[in-house]
Amino acid sequence: MALIQYLTQVQFDFGAIRLLADECKRIGITRPLVVTDAGVRAVGILQKALDALGDLPVTVFDETPSNPTEAAVRAAVALYQKGRCDGLIAVGGGSSIDCAKGVTIAATHEGPLTHYATIEGGSPRITEAAAPLIAVPTTSGTGSEVARGAIIIVDDHRKLGFHSWSLMPKAAICDPELTLGLPPKLTAATGMDAIAHCMETFMSAAFNPPADGIALDGLERAWAHIERATTDGSDREARLNLMSASMQGAMAFQKGLGCVHSLSHSLGGVDPRLHHGTLNALFLPAVVAFNAGAESVQKDQRLQRMARAMHLDQPGDIGEAIRDMNARLGLPRGLAEVGVSAALFEQIIDGAMADHCHKTNPRLASRADYRAMLDSAM
């Protein structure tokens, strides 16, 4: 049976950050913990959020790492408790939003974070007691502001997913103006993350026609505007469409992701310095080629429909088009360029096989299949 839910209230416009205090009032947050990172503070975006909150008493945690960790969650929880906070505001990219989701669990539930991980059977253990969260994305990639999940590196170094409708932000404030100063390489990497979400969820075999429509439209928007946004960060139309595509990818991926993400989650746990969106960009061509043999992909002409959205002549052009786009965006040409060696393959495959995205790929991958994908992405 298909479960189809779209539950988040989204404020989407240039200047929408001004609505932050109103959203706190609507939700009932009176003493927020703002979760962000040093970069967001340095460029002045944190101050815009604080200004929008007016006289509300605010506590700030600005030490979110590039890949959120259980240790960072604990540090933020300590501030949450010290400030007697009653809700959270995440201001930043997917890392800050996911870190804040970790806090919504850890500040209100007993035991280690791993107890609530999806692959540990933890989803039902996350209750409505989770602290309320408002998400303000400053990148256009993960779409975590409208998603029920979070990815966090736990203390044993695994990069695990946490999924519950109780983690869904009570409000998402999507203000494309906050992305105008995003550096080109980060624009490119996060934008390819959005493209990966749209493509993988569209290829998933699960029945969810609304998700398919949202993902396909998001792919068309992202593919048409990512290069413009990367080349000219002040292009408001490109920034708006890329942020919409990011949001749409996450709205749609409740349907399920696949091997791109099982590989990138695993490799990101092996080497947390690697950017998730960059890894997705590198794995996409190999996974699209692998998925071409899936019965559901062939039956529903999934690759043909993606090719049309990307304005390509035929489905066989998709992989090379992604590689060409990566090159034009200045992203690495392969895994070797970011320091990955074949010596890591078995460890990466172990993690990919255990990842929650492994089983929702339209074609179940074996260890040999994953090894071939890794070889192709080198």
ZAMARGU-4260 file (C-alpha; in steps of 0.2 Angstrom, whole numbers, plus 5000, padded with zeros to 4 digits):
<rodrens>
0) 5000/5000/5000 | 5007/5017/4996 | 5008/5030/5009 | 5007/5048/5002 | 5010/5063/5014
5) 5014/5081/5011 | 5013/5089/5028 | 5025/5104/5029 | 5019/5123/5028 | 5031/5131/5017
10) 5034/5150/5015 | 5043/5153/4999 | 5049/5170/4992 | 5063/5182/4992 | 5063/5190/5009
15) 5053/5176/5017 | 5065/5176/5032 | 5055/5191/5039 | 5041/5179/5043 | 5052/5169/5056
20) 5045/5177/5071 | 5027/5174/5065 | 5031/5156/5062 | 5038/5154/5079 | 5022/5162/5086
25) 5011/5150/5076 | 5020/5135/5081 | 5022/5140/5100 | 5041/5142/5100 | 5045/5155/5113
30) 5064/5151/5117 | 5072/5144/5102 | 5089/5136/5100 | 5096/5142/5083 | 5107/5128/5075
35) 5119/5134/5062 | 5137/5134/5057 | 5152/5146/5057 | 5151/5149/5039 | 5133/5155/5040
40) 5137/5166/5054 | 5152/5173/5045 | 5142/5179/5030 | 5129/5188/5040 | 5114/5176/5037
45) 5113/5171/5055 | 5111/5189/5059 | 5097/5191/5047 | 5088/5177/5056 | 5091/5185/5073
50) 5085/5202/5067 | 5069/5193/5061 | 5066/5185/5078 | 5066/5202/5086 | 5064/5201/5105
55) 5063/5183/5107 | 5076/5175/5119 | 5088/5165/5108 | 5102/5153/5111 | 5114/5149/5097
60) 5123/5134/5092 | 5135/5138/5078 | 5147/5123/5078 | 5138/5111/5066 | 5151/5101/5056
65) 5150/5099/5037 | 5143/5081/5041 | 5133/5082/5057 | 5139/5070/5071 | 5131/5063/5086
70) 5145/5073/5096 | 5138/5089/5088 | 5120/5084/5093 | 5126/5082/5111 | 5134/5099/5112
75) 5119/5107/5105 | 5107/5098/5117 | 5117/5104/5131 | 5114/5122/5125 | 5096/5118/5122
80) 5094/5112/5140 | 5104/5127/5148 | 5094/5139/5138 | 5077/5131/5143 | 5073/5131/5125
85) 5056/5124/5119 | 5060/5123/5100 | 5073/5124/5087 | 5077/5135/5071 | 5089/5127/5059
90) 5098/5140/5048 | 5110/5133/5035 | 5112/5119/5023 | 5107/5101/5025 | 5120/5098/5039
95) 5113/5111/5051 | 5095/5106/5047 | 5100/5087/5050 | 5109/5092/5066 | 5094/5101/5072
100) 5083/5086/5069 | 5096/5076/5079 | 5093/5088/5093 | 5074/5086/5092 | 5076/5068/5096
105) 5090/5068/5108 | 5083/5083/5119 | 5067/5074/5121 | 5071/5055/5120 | 5081/5044/5132
110) 5096/5034/5126 | 5109/5035/5113 | 5105/5042/5096 | 5109/5026/5087 | 5093/5018/5096
115) 5083/5029/5085 | 5091/5025/5068 | 5081/5018/5054 | 5091/5002/5051 | 5091/4999/5070
120) 5072/4998/5070 | 5072/5015/5078 | 5059/5025/5068 | 5044/5020/5079 | 5053/5025/5094
125) 5053/5043/5089 | 5037/5050/5096 | 5027/5066/5095 | 5037/5072/5110 | 5051/5078/5098
130) 5055/5096/5099 | 5047/5107/5086 | 5058/5113/5072 | 5058/5127/5059 | 5070/5125/5045
135) 5078/5140/5035 | 5089/5133/5021 | 5103/5143/5015 | 5108/5131/5001 | 5098/5122/4987
140) 5102/5104/4988 | 5096/5092/5002 | 5078/5099/5004 | 5079/5093/5022 | 5068/5108/5026
145) 5053/5098/5019 | 5059/5080/5023 | 5055/5068/5037 | 5073/5061/5038 | 5091/5066/5044
150) 5108/5059/5041 | 5120/5059/5055 | 5137/5051/5059 | 5135/5042/5075 | 5148/5038/5088
155) 5153/5022/5080 | 5157/5031/5064 | 5142/5025/5054 | 5133/5037/5044 | 5115/5033/5048
160) 5097/5039/5043 | 5084/5044/5055 | 5066/5044/5049 | 5050/5049/5057 | 5035/5061/5052
165) 5039/5068/5070 | 5055/5075/5063 | 5046/5085/5049 | 5049/5103/5052 | 5033/5112/5057
170) 5038/5126/5045 | 5050/5129/5031 | 5055/5146/5026 | 5063/5145/5009 | 5071/5162/5005
175) 5081/5161/4988 | 5089/5178/4993 | 5099/5169/5007 | 5108/5159/4993 | 5113/5173/4982
180) 5131/5174/4990 | 5134/5155/4990 | 5151/5151/4982 | 5151/5143/4965 | 5157/5126/4970
185) 5145/5124/4984 | 5131/5130/4972 | 5136/5116/4960 | 5138/5102/4973 | 5122/5106/4982
190) 5113/5108/4965 | 5118/5091/4959 | 5112/5084/4976 | 5095/5091/4971 | 5096/5083/4954
195) 5101/5066/4961 | 5086/5067/4973 | 5074/5071/4958 | 5082/5057/4947 | 5083/5043/4960
200) 5066/5045/4967 | 5058/5046/4950 | 5067/5029/4946 | 5061/5021/4962 | 5048/5007/4959
205) 5036/5013/4973 | 5019/5019/4968 | 5017/5037/4971 | 5012/5047/4956 | 5012/5064/4965
210) 5030/5061/4970 | 5034/5057/4951 | 5027/5073/4945 | 5035/5083/4958 | 5052/5075/4955
215) 5051/5076/4936 | 5047/5095/4937 | 5061/5098/4949 | 5073/5089/4938 | 5068/5100/4923
220) 5070/5116/4934 | 5087/5111/4942 | 5094/5105/4925 | 5090/5121/4917 | 5096/5133/4930
225) 5110/5125/4940 | 5124/5131/4927 | 5117/5148/4927 | 5116/5149/4946 | 5134/5142/4947
230) 5141/5154/4934 | 5131/5170/4941 | 5127/5168/4959 | 5116/5184/4958 | 5104/5177/4945
235) 5088/5178/4955 | 5078/5167/4943 | 5091/5153/4943 | 5092/5154/4962 | 5073/5153/4964
240) 5071/5138/4953 | 5086/5129/4960 | 5079/5131/4978 | 5062/5125/4972 | 5070/5110/4964
245) 5079/5106/4980 | 5062/5107/4990 | 5054/5097/4977 | 5067/5083/4977 | 5064/5081/4996
250) 5045/5082/4994 | 5047/5067/4982 | 5060/5056/4990 | 5047/5050/5003 | 5045/5038/4989
255) 5062/5031/4991 | 5080/5034/4985 | 5093/5021/4979 | 5111/5016/4975 | 5117/5034/4973
260) 5113/5037/4991 | 5117/5021/4998 | 5135/5023/4991 | 5137/5041/4996 | 5130/5038/5013
265) 5143/5024/5016 | 5158/5034/5008 | 5153/5049/5018 | 5154/5039/5034 | 5171/5032/5029
270) 5178/5049/5025 | 5167/5063/5032 | 5177/5077/5023 | 5169/5072/5007 | 5154/5082/5001
275) 5138/5073/5000 | 5132/5082/4984 | 5148/5080/4975 | 5148/5061/4979 | 5130/5060/4972
280) 5135/5069/4956 | 5150/5056/4954 | 5139/5041/4957 | 5124/5046/4946 | 5130/5041/4929
285) 5134/5023/4935 | 5118/5021/4944 | 5107/5027/4930 | 5116/5014/4919 | 5113/5000/4931
290) 5095/5005/4934 | 5092/5005/4915 | 5090/4986/4917 | 5076/4987/4930 | 5059/4980/4924
295) 5049/4995/4932 | 5061/5008/4924 | 5059/5000/4907 | 5040/4997/4909 | 5036/5015/4914
300) 5049/5023/4902 | 5058/5032/4916 | 5074/5036/4907 | 5065/5042/4892 | 5054/5054/4903
305) 5070/5060/4912 | 5079/5063/4896 | 5064/5074/4890 | 5065/5084/4906 | 5083/5087/4903
310) 5080/5091/4884 | 5091/5076/4878 | 5088/5067/4862 | 5088/5049/4870 | 5089/5040/4887
315) 5107/5034/4883 | 5113/5052/4883 | 5109/5054/4902 | 5125/5047/4909 | 5137/5057/4898
320) 5126/5073/4900 | 5128/5072/4919 | 5147/5069/4917 | 5148/5084/4905 | 5138/5095/4917
325) 5149/5090/4932 | 5164/5096/4921 | 5156/5112/4917 | 5152/5115/4935 | 5170/5112/4940
330) 5166/5097/4950 | 5178/5082/4952 | 5179/5070/4937 | 5179/5055/4948 | 5182/5047/4965
335) 5201/5046/4963 | 5201/5065/4961 | 5194/5067/4979 | 5206/5054/4986 | 5196/5038/4986
340) 5206/5022/4982 | 5200/5004/4977 | 5207/4999/4994 | 5191/5007/5002 | 5179/4998/4991
345) 5175/4983/5002 | 5171/4995/5017 | 5161/5006/5006 | 5151/4991/4999 | 5148/4985/5017
350) 5140/5001/5022 | 5130/5003/5005 | 5122/4985/5008 | 5117/4990/5025 | 5110/5007/5021
355) 5092/5011/5021 | 5092/5017/5003 | 5099/5000/4996 | 5082/4991/4996 | 5072/5005/4988
360) 5083/5005/4972 | 5072/4999/4957 | 5085/4985/4955 | 5093/4976/4970 | 5112/4978/4969
365) 5124/4964/4973 | 5141/4967/4980 | 5148/4964/4963 | 5136/4977/4956 | 5142/4990/4969
370) 5160/4986/4964 | 5156/4989/4946 | 5148/5006/4950 | 5163/5011/4961 | 5175/5006/4947
375) 5164/5017/4934 | 5164/5032/4946 | 5183/5032/4949
</rodrens>
